[in-house]
Amino acid sequence: MKFDFSEYDNTQYLAEYSVPVKKRSFDIYSLPHDDDYQKRIAKQKRILVSEGDKIDYVGKPSQMDSKYCIGVVENGVLKMHEAVVCQVRPVVKRLQTESQTIKEKTAQARNQLGEAFGTKKRKQIIKAREINQIQVKSMTNVQEAMKDIITTNTQSLPSKQELQELNVQEKWIPPCNVAAATPEQVYETEKMVPQEVLDAIDIKHLWKLRLTDEVKEKLKPLRPLNWVLDRIGETLTETRDKKRFVHLIYLAFLFRLYMCGPAELNSQNVSTKCFNGASNTVLDHLYAQFIEASTKDDGTTQYRATPQLKDKLLGYIIAFCLNLNNFILDPSQIATELKLSSTKIIKVAKELGCRTERYRPAEGGMQSTRIVLTLPLVFPTRNR
């Protein structure tokens, strides 16, 4: 026996009844389609309708994962046809509203009078209306089936929190826990940077220092911001927290990467010139996360920071600053050295779910705006 799959796309239908039913014929209704994609969608949303005197039967495609096909043997050749399983349910006509029944009876009586005493043109109009009426009755049952489909699909829609999680996943922000119970759980350092990268940061020659000026001299190629230097000094002289110290050095790497120009990014000695002799593990991580690589015609690799990747890098910088500063950040304290406006930093911070508030600095002076990471997170909404 030979096999022929050439007509596999000729869709057939298998009816699955909830009650025993005698042999019936069905009309198939589908959405209009102009191309192959719409055709595939329409095939999965077809409705089967079989009209009877007292009971109509309406079928819709089953949601089961299994797929079926029908084999037809013709002249020793088995031809395979795709089969869509439809769940068929009965619709009792007497359950229709009384007003519809009266209206149908009145229309039927009027048509009988027209067929008996009407002109030829009148009879043609009645005949056309009868044909249209059959289609409308069928589509009434189709409408009921469509309502069932809509109800079923509505129940499977994602919740508000699930939609928020999907929205966050599509952003370029650091890994975010939208279900966090505390601010500490929102942007966890362990999820923003692998532990092996943090372990590769050498702090032995820095940990012995005590004066901020000494640290500044040792980190001269890194050009650390004053915001970072102040907290490095506090850590060395007061808290003596090595984990926090490593996080501050990594944050200094992020700041330096943000300020790197194209020539520095493509320099052969970028580690020594810009990153204080950082290891390949650290550099590979930074370039993989925040720098775009492309191959030139001569086979060399060109590195550049695209606007979107720079925004992503700025988002990570803000998240680290918040984690290292009790989830509060005055954007003016880092904006000047980054050659950015406070408005730009606030805009990116809002993408992280942060809020802003007005406050008066402890040293006095005019009120300023600061960024606060608090719960619940509030992400900006976009009009589509």
Disulfide bonds with the S-S distance in Angstrom:
none
